[in-house]
Structures are given as C-alpha cells and as structure tokens.
Amino acid sequence: MTDDATARLLDRFLAGLRALAPVAVWAHGSLAGGDYQEGRSDLDMIAVLEGPISLATVRRLARLHRGLRDEPLARKLHCSYLTPDTLAGAERSHLTWAHNGLMRRPVTPVTRRELHAFGLVRHGDSPGDLLPPLPDDELHAFVVRDQKEFWRPAVRKARLWKQDVWVDLGMVTFARATVTLRDGRLISKREALDLLPELGAPIDVVEDIRRRRYGDPAPSTDGWTVRRRELTRNYLGPAMDGLVAAYAER
C-alpha cells in the first residue's frame, strides 16, 4: 500500500496521536483509493478524537505535526480532526492541519462519500460505524456548486493557470465531477486522466499531467506553460458551463 517514506511518516503520526486516544483514524483520497504516488500525492487523513477539542488539544496537535517536519513527506500530510459530536453536517468546519499549518475547513461531501466507499481504517472504528451516510442529492449539489462557484470563476484568472497544481486539479476535478454527476460514482485520478480525451480535453495537456504524476517529466519551458494555460482555460470554461447547465436542475 505504501512506500518506505510514507509508511515511516504515518507510523510516527499514529504513534503521536495515541496520547490523545483517538476513536478512529482514516485515510481517504489517493492513499485509500489505490492511486497513491509517493512524493506526488497528498496524504489525506481524518482523525476522530473523543472531544471536545480544547485549546490544550490544539496545541498538542500543532506540536505533533511540527515534530514531523524532519520527515521528507511531512508537507504532504493533511488531517482534519473531528469528534463524535461533530461528525454530521458537511457544512461544518473542523480543525485541520494542512499546508504546514492549522486552519478550519469542512470535510466535503466528496470526502464523506470516499470514506464510505473506500476509506482506509488506520485505527479504531470504521467510517460506516461512525460517519452518517451522505444522501445522493447532497453529493450532487456539492459537485455542481464546486464547479460553478469555485472552479469556473478560477478559470477566468489567467495568472493561476501557469501553475502545475491548477492545471492538474482543474482538469482532473472536472472529469471526476462529470462521472459523479452522470453515473453517481467516484473515480481515481488515473481514471480521470483516461477519461479526459473522451470528454474532448486537449491531449497534450492530459499527457503532460500524466507524465508529471506517473512518469519522469522534463522541466516545463515558459513557452509550454503559456500554451498549456491557454489550452486548459479554453477547454475548461465551456466544458464546465455545459456540465453545470446539464445537471444544475436535476
């Protein structure tokens, strides 16, 4: 399931959490879904603590994560902290360690569906035992809203799309949204890349993403990043508009 650096980081993380007696620790995303690429994929985790999460607990969690910074993959480790009393409600924000700091953000309907479909139990109870099931209409509404209110406005911001992360996530998220809305299921990033050409995506961009995720790519030139930006934005704008129009009222 994991390579050496990933296994070592997760072992240290779980050992550090034991002092807080977690009810459950789950992995989701690529790590749970079988598409994990060490050094390229994030390590997406959910920990359920007995709660309530006091200021003292927040400080202990911050020390735990900062103590892992000597691990080469530490910046990839993201974890949201829930309690049995705060599991319900996808709109609720939770204490989260991500991008090398503490913040608050929701556990989205997509993540909740992932946890039920293929969440990986690293400690304690399973998602099915603790996490309320997610209605299909709630997942549907979130995916439409995410495409319409987050991704579509982002496409208009040209400065973002010279960055690998925006191209990668924008394209992959669109393909995954298409399948979720059309078929009611979740797919991996690899499956999304395989699907994108069928959805009319520019092949050069799809292969660029594939090489950077699964291969050994050469550094991008300025000329290519500019061309890639325009190819991506010219594709995603109309594609997202069409997807939202087709599914917004269903």
C-alpha positions in Angstrom: 0.0 0.0 0.0 2.7 2.5 0.9 6.4 3.1 0.2 9.0 3.4 2.9 8.9 7.2 3.5 5.1 7.2 3.6 4.9 4.2 6.0 7.5 5.8 8.3 5.7 9.1 8.4 2.3 7.5 9.0 3.7 5.3 11.8 5.2 8.3 13.6 1.9 10.3 13.1 -0.2 7.5 14.5 2.2 6.9 17.4 1.9 10.6 18.3 -1.9 10.5 18.2 -2.1 7.7 20.7 -1.7 10.0 23.6 -5.0 11.6 22.6 -6.8 8.3 22.5 -8.4 8.7 19.1 -11.7 6.9 18.4 -10.7 6.4 14.8 -8.1 7.4 12.2 -9.0 7.0 8.5 -7.2 7.6 5.2 -9.0 8.8 2.1 -8.0 10.2 -1.3 -5.4 8.5 -3.3 -3.9 6.7 -0.3 -7.1 4.9 0.3 -8.2 4.6 -3.3 -5.2 2.8 -4.7 -3.8 5.6 -6.8 -1.2 6.9 -4.4 2.1 8.1 -5.8 4.8 8.7 -3.1 6.2 12.2 -3.2 3.4 13.4 -5.5 0.2 12.5 -3.8 -1.1 14.1 -0.6 -1.6 12.0 2.5 -5.2 12.7 3.4 -6.3 11.7 6.8 -9.3 12.1 9.2 -8.9 11.6 13.0 -11.9 11.3 15.3 -11.0 12.4 18.8 -13.1 11.9 21.9 -13.5 15.7 22.2 -14.3 18.3 22.8 -11.2 19.7 21.2 -9.8 22.1 23.7 -7.1 24.8 23.3 -4.7 22.4 25.0 -5.5 19.7 22.4 -5.0 22.2 19.6 -1.6 23.0 20.9 -0.7 19.3 21.3 -1.7 18.6 17.7 0.3 21.6 16.5 3.4 20.2 18.3 2.8 16.7 16.9 2.7 18.0 13.3 5.7 20.3 13.8 7.6 17.4 15.2 7.2 15.5 12.0 8.8 18.2 9.8 12.1 16.3 9.6 10.2 13.7 7.5 10.5 14.3 3.8 6.8 13.9 3.1 5.6 15.9 6.1 4.2 18.7 4.0 2.0 16.2 2.2 0.3 15.1 5.4 -3.2 16.7 5.9 -5.5 15.7 8.7 -8.9 17.0 9.8 -9.9 16.5 13.4 -13.5 15.6 14.2 -15.3 14.4 17.3 -18.3 12.0 17.6 -20.5 15.1 18.2 -19.3 16.9 15.1 -19.3 14.1 12.5 -22.6 15.1 11.0 -23.1 18.1 8.7 -20.8 18.6 5.6 -21.1 22.4 6.1 -19.4 22.3 9.5 -15.7 23.4 9.6 -13.2 21.3 11.5 -9.7 21.9 12.9 -7.3 20.8 10.1 -3.6 20.6 9.7 -2.8 21.3 6.0 -0.1 23.2 4.1 2.2 23.3 7.1 -0.3 25.0 9.5 -3.6 24.8 11.4 -6.8 26.0 9.8 -10.5 25.2 9.8 -12.3 23.7 6.8 -15.2 21.3 6.1 -15.0 17.6 5.4 -16.7 17.9 2.0 -19.4 15.6 0.7 -16.9 14.1 -1.8 -14.6 13.2 1.1 -17.5 11.8 3.1 -18.6 9.6 0.1 -15.0 8.5 -0.4 -14.8 7.5 3.3 -17.9 5.3 3.0 -16.9 3.9 -0.4 -13.2 3.0 0.3 -11.9 4.8 3.4 -8.9 3.0 4.9 -9.1 2.4 8.6 -5.7 3.0 10.3 -7.1 2.8 13.8 -10.4 2.2 15.6 -13.9 2.2 14.2 -14.7 2.3 10.5 -16.4 5.2 8.7 -19.5 3.1 8.3 -19.8 2.8 12.1 -19.4 6.5 12.9 -20.0 8.7 9.9 -23.6 9.4 8.9 -24.4 8.3 5.3 -24.4 11.0 2.7 -27.5 11.4 0.6 -27.0 11.4 -3.2 -28.7 14.7 -3.7 -26.3 16.4 -1.3 -23.3 15.0 -3.2 -24.8 16.1 -6.5 -25.5 19.6 -5.2 -22.0 20.0 -3.9 -20.3 18.8 -7.1 -22.4 21.2 -9.2 -21.7 24.1 -6.8 -18.0 23.4 -6.7 -17.8 23.5 -10.5 -19.9 26.6 -10.8 -18.8 28.7 -7.8 -15.1 27.7 -7.3 -13.7 26.3 -10.5 -15.5 28.3 -13.1 -14.5 31.7 -11.6 -10.9 30.4 -11.2 -10.7 29.7 -14.9 -11.1 33.4 -15.6 -7.9 34.1 -13.5 -5.2 33.6 -16.1 -2.3 34.0 -13.6 -3.3 30.8 -11.8 -3.1 28.5 -14.8 0.7 28.6 -15.4 1.0 26.6 -12.2 1.0 22.8 -12.4 -1.3 22.4 -9.5 -4.1 24.4 -11.0 -3.9 22.6 -14.4 -3.7 19.2 -12.8 -6.5 19.7 -10.3 -8.7 21.6 -12.6 -8.7 19.0 -15.3 -8.9 16.0 -13.1 -11.6 17.5 -10.9 -13.7 18.3 -14.0 -13.5 14.7 -15.2 -14.3 13.3 -11.8 -17.3 15.7 -11.4 -18.6 14.6 -14.8 -18.6 10.9 -13.7 -20.1 11.6 -10.3 -23.0 13.7 -11.8 -23.5 11.3 -14.7 -23.1 7.9 -13.0 -23.2 8.7 -9.3 -19.8 7.2 -8.6 -16.3 8.3 -7.7 -13.2 7.7 -9.9 -9.5 7.9 -9.2 -7.2 10.5 -10.8 -5.8 7.8 -13.1 -9.3 7.0 -14.3 -10.0 10.7 -14.8 -6.9 11.1 -17.0 -8.0 8.1 -19.1 -11.5 9.7 -19.5 -10.4 13.3 -20.3 -9.7 12.6 -24.0 -13.2 11.2 -24.4 -14.5 14.4 -22.9 -12.7 16.4 -25.6 -9.8 17.6 -23.4 -6.6 18.6 -25.2 -4.4 15.5 -25.5 -1.1 17.4 -25.0 -2.3 18.7 -21.6 -3.6 15.4 -20.5 -0.3 13.7 -21.3 1.6 16.5 -19.6 -0.3 15.8 -16.4 0.1 12.0 -16.8 3.9 12.4 -17.1 4.2 14.6 -14.1 2.1 12.3 -11.9 3.3 8.9 -13.2 6.4 9.4 -15.2 9.7 11.3 -15.1 8.9 14.6 -16.9 11.4 17.1 -18.2 11.1 20.6 -16.7 8.4 22.7 -18.5 9.5 25.6 -20.7 8.0 29.0 -20.4 6.5 28.6 -23.9 4.8 25.3 -23.0 3.3 26.6 -19.7 1.8 29.6 -21.5 0.4 27.4 -24.3 -0.8 24.8 -21.7 -2.6 27.6 -19.8 -4.5 28.7 -22.9 -5.4 25.2 -23.9 -6.6 24.4 -20.4 -8.7 27.5 -19.9 -10.2 27.4 -23.4 -11.3 23.8 -22.7 -12.4 24.0 -19.1 -14.5 27.2 -19.4 -17.1 25.9 -21.9 -16.8 22.3 -20.6 -17.7 23.5 -17.0 -20.5 25.7 -18.3 -22.0 22.7 -20.2 -21.7 20.4 -17.2 -23.4 22.8 -14.8 -26.2 23.6 -17.3 -26.8 19.9 -17.8 -27.0 19.0 -14.1 -27.8 22.1 -12.1 -31.6 21.5 -12.1 -31.5 17.7 -11.5 
